[in-house]
């Protein structure tokens, strides 16, 4: 499996998890797309920095070849999958009461 295949697989898994596993349907919400629009420029800036300075290098045989701000287009798929997965898990576990109360010993002393 090359980098392109892994990126496409990660993207597909994230979309399927949102729609069928977590059942959040974040992809249908304007709030998700607004969040992604805020995150995307920072992802592009970071990818540009890492790849233009040769901190991260990709084998030409492992990527499609299309580059956006000097980073492979596949990085956008990975970034999208990461954002969608994290937001999906946050909402999924939050609905199940998994939030941590930051106040220690809130019930003691009453």
C-alpha positions in Angstrom: 0.0 0.0 0.0 1.4 3.4 -0.9 0.8 6.8 0.7 -2.1 7.6 -1.7 -3.9 4.4 -0.9 -3.5 4.9 2.9 -4.8 8.5 2.6 -7.8 7.4 0.6 -8.5 4.6 3.1 -8.2 6.9 6.1 -10.6 9.4 4.5 -13.1 6.7 3.7 -13.0 5.2 7.2 -13.5 8.6 8.8 -16.5 9.3 6.6 -18.0 5.9 7.3 -17.3 6.2 11.0 -19.1 9.5 11.2 -22.1 8.4 9.3 -22.5 4.8 10.5 -20.5 4.1 13.6 -20.7 7.4 15.6 -23.9 8.4 13.9 -23.0 12.0 14.4 -23.6 13.2 10.8 -21.0 15.9 11.3 -20.6 16.1 7.5 -24.1 17.5 7.2 -23.6 20.3 9.8 -22.5 23.8 8.9 -20.5 23.9 12.2 -18.2 21.1 11.1 -17.5 22.8 7.7 -16.9 26.2 9.5 -14.4 24.4 11.8 -12.7 22.7 8.9 -12.5 26.0 7.0 -10.7 27.5 10.0 -8.3 24.5 10.4 -7.5 24.1 6.7 -5.3 27.2 6.2 -3.2 26.2 9.2 -2.8 22.7 7.8 -1.7 24.1 4.5 0.7 26.4 6.1 2.2 23.7 8.2 2.4 21.3 5.3 4.1 23.9 3.2 6.7 24.6 5.9 7.5 21.0 6.5 7.8 20.0 2.8 9.4 23.2 1.4 12.2 23.0 4.1 12.7 19.3 3.3 11.8 18.4 6.9 9.3 15.9 5.5 10.0 14.4 2.1 7.9 12.0 0.0 9.0 9.5 -2.5 7.6 10.4 -5.9 6.6 6.8 -6.3 4.4 6.8 -3.2 2.2 9.9 -4.1 -0.1 10.9 -6.9 2.1 13.8 -7.7 -0.3 16.7 -7.3 1.1 19.1 -4.8 -0.7 21.9 -3.0 1.6 24.4 -1.4 4.5 22.0 -2.0 2.8 19.2 0.0 1.1 16.1 -1.6 -2.6 16.4 -2.1 -2.9 13.2 0.0 -2.1 15.2 3.1 -5.4 17.0 2.7 -7.2 13.7 2.9 -5.3 12.7 6.0 -6.0 16.1 7.6 -9.6 15.9 6.8 -9.8 12.3 8.2 -8.0 13.4 11.4 -10.3 16.4 12.0 -13.5 14.5 11.3 -12.4 11.5 13.5 -11.4 13.7 16.5 -14.6 15.8 16.3 -16.7 12.6 15.8 -15.2 10.9 18.8 -15.5 14.0 20.9 -19.2 14.2 20.2 -19.8 10.5 20.4 -18.2 10.1 23.9 -19.6 13.4 25.1 -23.2 12.2 24.4 -22.4 9.2 26.6 -21.3 11.3 29.6 -17.6 10.8 29.2 -16.7 14.5 29.9 -14.3 15.0 32.7 -15.3 17.5 35.3 -12.3 19.7 35.8 -13.3 20.6 39.4 -11.6 18.0 41.7 -13.7 16.7 44.6 -16.7 18.7 43.6 -19.0 16.7 45.9 -16.8 16.7 49.0 -17.3 19.2 51.7 -21.0 19.9 51.1 
